[in-house]
Amino acid sequence: MSTLSKQKCSNCGKKTIYIVDCKCNNIYCFNCISVFKHNCMFDFKENKKENINKLNPRIIAVKVDNI
């Protein structure tokens, strides 16, 4: 969150001091930060799936030969 200079919201164009960065690489004011208000194109579901796959790798057991 940037509080040093006034920047414009990417959605409404309002200049505010308090700006929030979204995962879609744009900046928004507090009124427009909702994903539904600015039609965010970032795929949150796919991002969560990738994070889960990275943190929990699939472990495959070695088969045991019968004697």
Protein Blocks (a to p, Z undefined) as FASTA:
>chain_A
ZZkbccddfklopacfbdcddfkopacdfklmpmklnopabdfklmmmmmmmmmmccddd
dddddZZ
